[in-house]
């Protein structure tokens, strides 16, 4: 969690109360943050030693998604509302008196490097040395936190009175960009600037973001004066100082959602220093396609929360008026719904982007009520915990595979895109794999849709071990599923790979037969239409396998009438989206086995033949017998 250091005396002055360390620690706990350190004693010790005296600080750990608490202004504001010493402020957009908004023109070339732009203006602002330092510190924390070290979002702040609107946000070749960077005296080209800051302790870690791009983002005013070269550095010309009265904030990003959050945070946190408190002047942004929009958008979001849900989750029986009061303490404006006695209308301020779901509103109500004040009760029903059916099944399979001489491995669930597709001679259809938007490295680009890459990588890293190498895994893969709320679902599978001087197709086939024997699933002929339950294999063409040496495992579901306890009605389309497809109404393709293609082995740097088996365990849960919906509800 981020740690925010605030001036102790300044914070207590804002709260209107002086606290002991223990009292403030308790306040932080009640509010859902944590006091990490009070430096008062350390400062006293330094004074005794004759060292330079600093003002005591409070170091507070805050949740990573509470961007409004990354500065003393936000912390003091939230705590005052929590302590019911003031109401949550109402933020307003106030256009200039002449009605003409400052305009920024976004050029098409920016789409090649950093496409999104937002801005805001703080008018008649008055800084003190501490508030100025807090302003700079908030930008740095937003860069490191939500901005992912400026890769996703970068902020620039400028003395508006030194500039001539309108502004242009462009992208130009680095050789054609010239300006005097912040805290420098001489002019640099962007190309030379990159070399100049290579050894800079602070800025060198950001150079890679745009270094290899053919064009660099740059912001000009009407006279071609440079404001900023995001995300690297601002211009010396528009540097803000303690005497700055009108501040222009520019925010550039590669993520539009984070762009909106960051511009709101910077503008709204420091709007309290404007002559008219909590007001922000908007700007007009003309996009490359000619469309226009006004930024920032500081309108409240409206949602609903059920009283019964809040009381049910917390175990309370609070009346609506009490819940409304609790939510108001957390800066959420709540009112009783006119259409339902069980519903509250909740307005979420622009400073609370962390509120995404009804459960977040419940959490805020519980914090305001006090977690320690929740009644401790025994459940009204007595139950005995049991593992999920698929977990029981998975443990059974793991035990049998181990007893058969196979070694269990636990590869990572994330892998590279190539390992999941190209290395297996498969194409990405764009509808199956869950992809990470901002992977840390190329090794963690997608959530695996098959267990085989992890098994092959394990063999690759252990290829010096004596042959044969036989490894297996029983774990989850993840696939997209638009029909569920989270848009994706886990599927439990078992996979195994045999590596030896010979292919060993008969070995993985034997493992399949052993698994089916344990599951009490008989082997049947594919041509046998009379058998109601069983499995069979049939030849299949799959580029991952050697031609003519691959098969698919087909499972004929047991749709005989089960006991009511285990009956599950399921549509054929819904089930097939989980466990596969098949030839007939009840036959589903639940797995594959075969000899891996030489190119697959070459991709994974394995020099010996390998055979693999992968089986979907979802339809084999012992506590479920599937019944088609049209048979239950004809």
SVG drawing of the C-alpha trace seen along z (x, -y; Angstrom):
<svg xmlns="http://www.w3.org/2000/svg" viewBox="-43 -38 68 88">
<polyline fill="none" stroke="black" stroke-width="0.4" points="0.0,0.0 1.2,-3.6 2.6,-5.5 1.8,-9.2 3.9,-11.4 2.0,-14.5 3.0,-17.3 1.7,-16.4 0.9,-19.9 -0.6,-20.9 -2.9,-17.9 -4.1,-18.4 -4.8,-22.1 -6.9,-21.0 -8.8,-18.6 -9.3,-21.2 -8.1,-18.7 -4.7,-17.7 -4.4,-13.9 -1.9,-11.8 -0.2,-9.1 -2.4,-6.4 -5.6,-8.5 -4.7,-9.2 -3.7,-5.6 -7.2,-4.6 -8.7,-7.2 -6.8,-5.8 -7.9,-2.3 -11.5,-3.3 -11.3,-5.0 -9.7,-2.0 -6.1,-3.3 -3.0,-2.6 -0.6,-4.9 2.8,-3.5 5.0,-6.0 5.0,-9.1 8.4,-10.8 7.9,-13.2 10.3,-11.2 12.9,-11.0 12.8,-14.7 13.2,-15.3 16.3,-13.0 17.8,-14.8 17.3,-18.2 19.1,-16.8 22.0,-15.6 22.2,-19.1 21.1,-17.9 18.9,-20.0 15.3,-20.1 12.5,-19.0 8.8,-19.2 7.3,-16.0 5.5,-13.9 2.8,-11.2 3.3,-8.4 0.0,-6.9 -0.6,-3.7 -3.6,-4.0 -5.4,-1.5 -3.9,-1.4 -7.2,-2.4 -7.8,-5.4 -6.2,-8.0 -8.0,-10.8 -5.9,-10.0 -2.5,-10.4 -2.0,-14.0 -2.7,-15.8 -5.5,-17.8 -7.4,-14.6 -6.7,-12.9 -7.8,-15.9 -10.9,-16.4 -12.0,-12.7 -11.3,-12.6 -13.2,-15.8 -16.2,-14.3 -15.7,-11.0 -15.6,-12.9 -18.8,-14.8 -17.0,-18.1 -17.9,-19.1 -19.8,-17.9 -18.3,-16.5 -17.5,-19.5 -19.4,-20.1 -17.1,-20.4 -18.0,-22.8 -16.8,-23.6 -16.7,-27.3 -16.0,-28.6 -14.2,-31.9 -16.2,-35.1 -16.0,-35.7 -17.4,-32.2 -14.5,-31.2 -12.8,-28.0 -9.1,-27.5 -8.7,-25.2 -6.3,-22.4 -6.0,-20.8 -5.0,-17.2 -3.2,-16.2 -3.6,-12.8 0.1,-11.9 -0.3,-11.5 -2.2,-8.3 1.2,-6.7 2.7,-7.3 0.4,-8.7 -3.2,-9.3 -5.2,-10.6 -5.2,-14.1 -7.1,-16.0 -6.6,-19.3 -7.9,-21.6 -7.2,-25.1 -7.0,-26.2 -7.6,-30.0 -6.5,-32.5 -4.7,-29.8 -2.5,-30.6 0.3,-28.3 2.3,-28.1 5.6,-26.3 4.0,-23.2 1.0,-23.2 3.3,-23.7 5.4,-20.7 2.2,-18.6 1.1,-19.6 4.4,-18.2 4.3,-15.2 0.8,-14.2 1.8,-14.3 4.8,-12.0 2.6,-9.5 0.0,-9.4 2.8,-8.8 4.1,-5.9 0.7,-4.4 -2.1,-4.6 0.3,-6.0 2.6,-2.9 5.8,-5.1 4.3,-7.4 3.8,-4.6 0.0,-4.9 -0.4,-8.5 1.8,-11.5 1.0,-14.9 2.4,-18.4 1.6,-21.6 2.3,-25.1 2.1,-28.8 -0.7,-29.7 0.1,-33.4 3.4,-32.7 1.7,-31.0 -0.5,-32.1 -3.5,-29.9 -4.7,-28.0 -2.5,-25.0 -1.5,-22.1 -0.8,-18.6 1.4,-17.1 3.8,-14.3 7.0,-15.2 10.3,-13.5 12.8,-14.1 15.2,-16.0 12.6,-18.8 11.7,-19.4 13.8,-22.1 13.2,-23.7 14.8,-24.5 13.8,-21.7 12.9,-22.3 15.7,-23.5 18.1,-23.9 19.6,-27.0 20.4,-25.7 18.2,-24.5 18.2,-20.9 16.7,-18.9 14.6,-16.0 17.2,-13.6 20.0,-15.3 17.7,-15.5 17.4,-11.7 21.2,-11.4 21.5,-14.2 19.2,-12.4 20.6,-8.9 22.5,-9.1 20.0,-11.2 18.9,-9.4 15.3,-10.6 14.4,-10.9 16.5,-8.1 13.9,-5.5 11.2,-7.1 13.2,-7.6 12.4,-4.1 8.7,-5.0 9.1,-7.0 12.8,-6.6 12.2,-4.0 9.2,-5.9 9.6,-7.6 7.8,-10.6 7.7,-12.2 4.6,-13.8 5.0,-17.6 2.7,-20.4 3.0,-23.9 1.1,-27.2 0.1,-29.6 3.6,-31.1 5.2,-27.7 6.5,-27.9 6.9,-24.4 4.9,-23.5 6.0,-19.9 7.4,-16.8 5.3,-14.1 6.0,-11.8 9.6,-13.0 9.9,-16.6 8.2,-20.1 9.6,-23.3 11.5,-25.8 9.5,-28.6 6.2,-27.6 7.6,-26.4 5.2,-27.0 6.5,-28.7 5.1,-29.9 4.0,-33.0 2.0,-31.3 -1.7,-32.2 -3.2,-30.4 -2.2,-26.8 -2.8,-24.8 -2.7,-21.0 -2.0,-18.8 -2.5,-15.0 -1.5,-12.6 -2.2,-8.9 -2.4,-5.6 -5.4,-4.6 -8.5,-6.7 -10.1,-5.6 -6.9,-6.4 -6.6,-9.7 -10.0,-10.8 -9.2,-9.7 -5.8,-11.4 -6.9,-14.8 -9.8,-14.8 -7.5,-14.0 -4.9,-16.7 -7.5,-19.4 -10.0,-18.6 -7.5,-17.9 -5.9,-21.4 -9.1,-23.3 -9.4,-24.2 -6.6,-26.7 -8.5,-28.6 -10.1,-32.0 -13.5,-30.3 -12.9,-27.0 -13.5,-23.7 -14.0,-25.2 -12.2,-24.1 -12.1,-25.9 -12.7,-23.4 -10.9,-23.3 -12.1,-22.5 -10.3,-19.6 -10.6,-19.3 -9.9,-15.7 -8.2,-14.6 -11.5,-13.7 -12.9,-17.2 -15.1,-16.2 -14.9,-18.2 -15.2,-17.4 -14.8,-19.4 -12.5,-18.2 -12.4,-17.4 -15.7,-15.6 -16.3,-16.0 -20.0,-15.0 -21.1,-12.5 -22.0,-9.0 -25.4,-7.8 -26.0,-4.2 -28.3,-2.2 -27.7,-0.2 -30.2,2.1 -30.8,1.7 -31.4,5.4 -28.1,6.2 -26.2,3.8 -27.8,5.2 -27.5,8.7 -23.8,8.5 -23.0,6.6 -25.4,8.7 -27.1,5.5 -30.7,4.2 -30.1,0.5 -32.9,-1.8 -32.5,-3.7 -31.8,-7.0 -28.8,-5.5 -27.3,-3.9 -27.7,-7.3 -25.8,-9.0 -23.0,-6.3 -22.6,-6.7 -22.5,-10.5 -19.6,-10.1 -17.6,-8.4 -18.3,-11.2 -21.1,-9.3 -24.3,-11.2 -27.2,-8.9 -31.0,-9.4 -34.0,-7.2 -35.3,-6.0 -38.9,-7.1 -39.6,-3.9 -38.5,-1.4 -38.4,-1.3 -35.5,1.1 -33.3,-1.0 -31.0,-4.0 -29.9,-6.4 -26.2,-6.9 -24.2,-9.7 -20.5,-8.9 -18.3,-12.0 -15.6,-12.3 -12.9,-11.8 -14.1,-8.2 -13.3,-6.1 -12.7,-3.1 -16.5,-2.6 -17.2,-0.1 -19.9,2.1 -22.6,2.3 -20.3,4.3 -17.9,1.2 -20.8,-0.8 -21.4,1.9 -17.7,1.7 -17.9,-2.1 -21.1,-1.7 -19.3,0.9 -16.2,-1.3 -18.4,-4.2 -20.3,-1.9 -17.1,-0.4 -15.9,3.1 -15.3,3.6 -18.9,2.6 -20.4,5.4 -22.2,7.9 -20.4,11.2 -23.0,14.0 -23.1,17.7 -24.6,18.6 -28.3,19.7 -27.4,22.9 -24.8,25.5 -22.9,26.8 -19.9,29.0 -17.5,27.7 -17.0,29.9 -14.7,29.5 -16.2,28.7 -17.0,31.6 -14.3,30.6 -11.7,30.3 -12.5,33.8 -12.3,35.1 -9.0,33.3 -7.4,34.7 -8.5,38.2 -6.9,37.8 -3.7,36.4 -3.4,39.3 -3.9,41.9 -1.4,40.2 1.2,40.0 0.7,43.7 1.1,44.5 4.6,43.0 3.9,39.5 5.5,36.5 3.2,33.6 4.3,30.1 2.9,26.6 3.7,24.2 2.5,20.6 -1.0,19.9 0.3,16.9 2.3,17.4 3.4,15.6 1.0,15.3 3.3,17.3 3.6,20.1 -0.2,20.4 -0.8,20.2 2.1,20.0 4.4,22.4 1.6,25.0 0.9,24.3 -2.5,22.8 -4.0,19.5 -5.5,17.0 -9.2,16.5 -9.4,13.5 -12.4,15.0 -10.8,17.5 -7.8,16.2 -7.9,13.6 -5.1,11.1 -3.4,8.8 -3.7,5.2 -0.3,4.2 1.9,7.3 5.0,7.0 7.0,8.9 6.4,11.0 6.3,14.1 3.0,13.0 0.8,11.8 -2.2,14.2 -3.9,16.5 -3.3,20.0 -6.1,21.8 -4.2,25.1 -2.0,26.9 0.4,28.1 2.8,25.1 3.5,25.2 4.3,28.9 6.6,28.5 8.4,25.6 9.0,27.8 10.5,30.6 12.6,28.0 14.1,26.8 14.7,30.4 15.9,31.9 19.2,33.0 17.4,35.3 17.4,39.1 14.7,40.2 11.8,40.9 10.4,37.6 6.7,37.9 5.0,34.9 1.4,34.0 -0.7,31.2 -4.3,31.0 -5.3,27.3 -7.4,24.5 -7.2,22.9 -9.2,19.7 -11.3,18.9 -13.6,16.0 -17.3,16.4 -19.5,13.4 -22.5,15.1 -21.2,14.7 -20.7,11.4 -16.9,11.6 -16.7,12.3 -14.4,15.3 -14.5,18.7 -12.1,21.2 -12.1,24.8 -10.4,27.6 -8.3,29.9 -5.6,32.6 -2.7,32.6 0.3,34.9 3.3,35.1 5.6,38.1 9.2,37.4 11.5,40.3 13.6,41.6 10.3,43.1 7.1,41.2 5.1,43.2 1.6,42.6 0.6,45.9 1.8,44.5 -0.5,41.4 -3.3,43.6 -2.8,45.9 -3.0,43.0 -6.3,41.9 -7.7,45.4 -6.5,45.5 -8.3,42.2 -11.5,43.3 -11.3,46.6 -11.1,44.7 -14.0,42.5 -16.0,45.7 -16.6,44.5 -16.6,47.5 -15.0,47.5 -17.4,47.8 -17.2,47.8 -17.9,44.6 -20.3,46.5 -22.2,47.9 -25.4,45.7 -27.0,47.9 -24.6,47.1 -25.9,44.3 -22.6,43.6 -19.0,44.0 -16.0,42.6 -14.3,43.3 -11.5,41.8 -11.4,40.8 -8.8,39.5 -8.5,35.7 -6.4,33.3 -4.6,30.9 -1.5,28.9 -0.1,29.4 0.2,33.1 2.0,35.3 -0.3,36.0 -2.2,39.3 -1.0,39.5 -3.7,37.5 -7.1,38.3 -9.9,36.5 -11.5,37.9 -15.3,38.0 -17.6,38.4 -21.2,39.6 -22.9,38.0 -24.9,40.0 -28.4,38.6 -30.2,41.3 -32.6,40.1 -30.6,39.3 -31.7,38.7 -33.2,35.2 -30.2,34.3 -27.7,34.5 -29.9,33.5 -28.7,30.5 -30.7,29.2 -28.4,27.6 -28.8,26.4 -26.7,28.1 -25.2,24.8 -24.3,23.7 -22.6,27.0 -20.8,27.3 -19.3,23.8 -17.6,25.3 -16.7,28.8 -16.5,28.8 -18.4,29.9 -19.2,33.3 -20.7,35.2 -24.1,36.0 -26.6,34.6 -24.9,36.1 -21.3,36.7 -18.8,34.0 -15.2,33.6 -13.5,33.3 -9.8,33.9 -7.0,34.6 -4.0,36.9 -1.3,37.6 2.3,37.3 3.4,33.7 4.6,32.2 8.4,31.8 7.9,28.0 6.2,27.8 9.1,29.6 11.5,27.3 9.7,24.2 10.1,25.4 13.7,26.5 13.0,30.2 15.2,32.7 13.2,35.9 9.8,37.1 6.8,36.3 3.2,37.4 0.6,35.4 -2.8,35.9 -5.2,33.1 -8.6,33.8 -11.4,31.6 -12.6,32.7 -15.7,30.5 -18.2,33.0 -16.9,35.8 -17.8,34.3 -19.0,37.1 -21.8,35.1 -23.4,34.0 -25.4,35.9 -26.5,33.7 -30.0,33.6 -30.9,31.7 -33.3,28.8 -35.8,29.9 -36.2,33.2 -36.9,31.5 -39.0,28.8 -40.5,30.1"/>
</svg>
